[in-house]
Amino acid sequence: MQIDLLGALAESERMSTVHFVGGEKGGVGKSVLARLLAQLFIERGEPFAALDADLSHGALVRYYADYAR
């Protein structure tokens, strides 16, 4: 059995990736990680969608309002 690694890589590049950042405990860096991911996508010019479900602090909308809808 032969595995086509280049074909698999090309296929994986076309697939979307979903990153979930969450947890119940506060103060562990969830918002920081979400902001770092958003900044990475912005700097790379990659399209992304982010949903901030933290109604009390809303860090993504506060820091990335230019990218929010």
C-alpha positions in Angstrom: 0.0 0.0 0.0 1.4 3.4 -1.1 0.5 6.6 0.7 0.3 9.8 -1.4 1.7 12.3 1.1 1.7 15.3 -1.3 -1.9 14.6 -2.3 -2.9 14.3 1.4 -1.1 17.6 2.2 -2.8 19.4 -0.7 -6.2 18.1 0.4 -5.6 19.1 4.0 -4.7 22.6 2.9 -8.1 23.0 1.3 -9.9 21.9 4.4 -11.1 24.3 7.0 -9.9 24.2 10.6 -11.9 25.0 13.7 -10.2 26.1 16.8 -12.2 26.2 20.1 -10.8 28.1 23.0 -12.8 27.5 26.1 -13.1 26.2 29.7 -14.9 26.9 32.9 -12.1 28.4 35.0 -11.3 32.1 34.7 -7.9 33.7 34.5 -6.1 30.9 32.6 -5.6 32.8 29.4 -8.5 31.8 27.1 -9.0 35.4 25.9 -5.3 36.0 25.4 -5.1 32.8 23.3 -8.1 33.8 21.2 -6.6 37.2 20.6 -3.3 35.7 19.6 -5.0 33.4 17.1 -7.0 36.3 15.7 -3.8 38.4 15.4 -2.0 35.5 13.6 -4.8 35.2 11.0 -4.8 39.0 10.5 -1.0 39.1 10.0 -1.1 36.2 7.6 -4.0 37.7 5.7 -6.1 34.6 6.2 -9.9 34.9 6.5 -11.3 33.9 9.8 -14.4 34.1 11.9 -14.4 34.4 15.7 -17.2 34.3 18.2 -16.8 35.7 21.6 -19.3 34.2 24.0 -18.0 36.0 27.1 -20.8 38.5 27.5 -19.2 40.1 30.6 -15.8 41.0 29.1 -15.9 40.6 25.3 -12.2 41.0 24.6 -12.3 40.1 20.9 -14.8 42.8 20.0 -13.0 45.3 22.1 -9.6 44.7 20.5 -10.6 43.8 17.0 -13.6 46.0 16.4 -12.3 46.8 12.8 -12.7 43.1 12.0 -16.1 42.6 13.7 -19.5 42.4 12.0 
